[in-house]
């Protein structure tokens, strides 16, 4: 996709010295290759470390955007780190990078970003604006403005109570019976004797209660047992008469 203005995905590797410390040569070559090519895929990579010497020169040379906070030079090694950081920026006659790095205060940084043509801009001393945030819920007015400004505004404000499957089945059952009671069968008579209305249902209900279901099961069991006894008695009398 070429060199997009903004990446679609960005990776931030904090404490980058842990990634490069004692890394084998093959890994460093692979990281350098990824940094070279990944930008054309719409992906950005940022390495975060306190000391620029933590990042190999080959990788550091592929990084276009740079933000450098203060460095303190108290030892020869620290002074070497300051000089290394100063040489990674595009020079600006108005800024003495090597000196300014040690003078930066809290919230200040030396910055250099790529311009519209992809070339690094001269280094500048700048203040970093912290992220703006607030702890606590939105007010009613803020919430209303956020809802009204949404691309979904006007689509979900109206509540819709659609006809449920239960309501459809209930209407179909009512249309089938037309308000007339069905003739009672043997099972209905048994249920009526043990205290349940005919049909095993109470008035105005279309679903069985657990008690009604248990009563029906018991009635079926009683009916099945009585049926088996009658059949055994009839067959026994017929076979006995033949003998």
PyMOL commands that set and color helices and strands:
alter all, ss='L'
color gray80, all
select helices_A, chain A and resi 17-20+25-41+52-54+57-60+76-87+97-100+140-148+165-177+186-193+198-200+210-242
alter helices_A, ss='H'
color red, helices_A
select strands_A, chain A and resi 9-13+43-47+66-68+108-112+124-127
alter strands_A, ss='S'
color yellow, strands_A
deselect
rebuild
show_as cartoon
